[in-house]
Amino acid sequence: MFEHIVRDIRELAAIFADHMGPEVRARKVKDALERGELSADVARKRFVELIEEFRNLIPTDAI
């Protein structure tokens, strides 16, 4: 009876996880940079990688 609702919730959770993943990782990079655990060059490289990854998550028809 509720299978379709459970399926929809799982699909939405997967979508949110995909889009929140880069944001969470970006925050970790920012925090590590602020604590002095990463150099600015390393942090910049990781941010660029995250931006590219996020761009690849966005469907081309949404742009």
C-alpha positions as CSV (number, residue, x, y, z in Angstrom):
1,M,0.0,0.0,0.0
2,F,2.8,2.4,0.9
3,E,5.4,1.0,-1.4
4,H,5.1,3.9,-3.9
5,I,5.6,6.4,-1.1
6,V,8.7,4.6,0.2
7,R,10.1,4.5,-3.3
8,D,9.5,8.2,-3.8
9,I,11.1,9.1,-0.5
10,R,14.2,7.0,-1.4
11,E,14.4,8.6,-4.8
12,L,14.2,12.1,-3.2
13,A,16.7,11.2,-0.5
14,A,19.2,10.1,-3.2
15,I,18.7,13.3,-5.1
16,F,19.3,15.4,-2.0
17,A,22.3,13.4,-1.1
18,D,23.8,13.9,-4.5
19,H,23.4,17.6,-4.4
20,M,24.4,18.0,-0.7
21,G,27.5,15.9,-1.1
22,P,29.7,18.6,-2.8
23,E,28.4,21.2,-0.4
24,V,29.4,19.2,2.7
25,R,32.8,18.4,1.2
26,A,33.3,22.1,0.3
27,R,32.6,23.0,3.9
28,K,35.2,20.5,5.1
29,V,37.8,22.0,2.8
30,K,36.9,25.5,4.0
31,D,37.2,24.4,7.7
32,A,40.5,22.7,7.1
33,L,41.8,25.8,5.3
34,E,40.7,28.0,8.2
35,R,42.4,25.6,10.7
36,G,45.6,25.8,8.8
37,E,45.5,22.1,7.9
38,L,45.5,22.8,4.1
39,S,47.5,25.3,2.1
40,A,45.6,27.8,-0.1
41,D,46.8,26.0,-3.2
42,V,45.5,22.6,-2.1
43,A,42.2,24.1,-1.0
44,R,41.8,25.9,-4.3
45,K,42.5,22.6,-6.2
46,R,39.9,20.8,-4.1
47,F,37.3,23.5,-4.7
48,V,37.9,23.4,-8.4
49,E,37.4,19.6,-8.3
50,L,34.2,20.0,-6.4
51,I,32.9,22.6,-8.8
52,E,33.6,20.3,-11.8
53,E,31.9,17.4,-10.0
54,F,28.8,19.5,-9.2
55,R,28.6,20.7,-12.8
56,N,28.5,17.1,-13.9
57,L,25.6,16.4,-11.5
58,I,23.4,19.0,-13.1
59,P,21.3,17.7,-16.0
60,T,22.1,19.5,-19.2
61,D,18.5,20.3,-19.8
62,A,18.3,22.2,-16.5
63,I,20.8,24.7,-17.7
